[in-house]
């Protein structure tokens, strides 16, 4: 991103479900681009996931509009090939997440 102008953006509800300051993130455009843009290393979870050595439970919403349906399974496969105990789940309910997390940790 090459521009002489650098604006500020506010991301409401980034860390919670209210408009309170503790649930809001504030970035400049350039900062956000280098943290989360398509070339940002921190945004390339397919590279980072193989370095994680604790059990993982990847959760993806059933109706996620931004991710391919098989993305959680692809990441789980990468982690499993690296030797990490991993499961991928599609859910929209906290009860399912909690149950799956207990099962994964029980195997360790």
N, C-alpha and C positions, 0 to 999 in steps of 0.2 A: 504494500500500500504506500504509494508515494504521493504525498500532498503537503502543501505548505500549511494548510488549515487542519487543525485538529479539534474537533468538536467533542463535547461531553455527552454521554448518554446515560440514562437511568434505566435500570432493569427492575421493575417492580415485581414483587412476589418471587424473587429469585431464590430466596432461602426460607420461605414460609408463605403462609396463605393470607397475610395481611399487607397493608400498605405502610406498615410501621418501618422506621429506618432500619431496624435490625433484620428485616426481611428483604431489604433492597440492596442492590449493588450499583456502584457508580464507576464508570470507566470513561477514558477518552477513547475515541474510535481506534487510534493507533494501538493503544494498550490492548483493547479487546482483540483486535485483529491478530496481534502477535501471540496472545494467549490462547485464542480459540478459533482462529481462521483456519482454512484448509491446509496450510503449510505449517501450522504450529505443531511442534513436537508434542506438546501436552495434550493436543487433541487427537493424537494417533494412538488410541487405546489398543489397537491390534499389535503395536510394538511393545507397549508397556505391560500388557497382561501376562506375557510369558515370564516376566521377572517377579511376579507375585507368588509367594510360596506359602500362603495360607488358604484354607478352603474358601471358595467363591460361590456365591449364589447370585446369578445374573437374572435380574427381573426386567421384563419388558412388557409394557402395557399391550393389551390385546388390540387396541385401536390406535396405536401410535402412528401419527401421520408423518413423522420425520425419519423413522428408521425402517429399513426393510424388515419384513417379518422374520427372516432367518438370521438377523444380525446377532442376537444373543446366542444362538446356537453356534454360529461361526466363531465367536469369541470364546465360548466354552470349549470348543474343539481345539483352538490354539492353546488355551491354558492346559487342557488335558494332555496334549502332546508334550507340553513342557513339564508334566508331572504334578500339576496342581489338581486337587480334588475339586471338581467343578460341576455344577448343574445349571442348566438354563431353564427358565420358567416364563410362561406368559400368564399374566394375571391382572386383575383389576381390584382385588380385594386384599386388605391387610391380613386377614385370617389365613389365606393361602400362602402369603409370603412367610408368615410366622411358622406355619406348619412345615414348609419346605426347608426353612433355615434350621429348625430343630432336627430334621432328618439328616441334613447334610453334616451338621456338627456331631451328631450321634455316631456317625461312621468313623470319625477321626480318633 
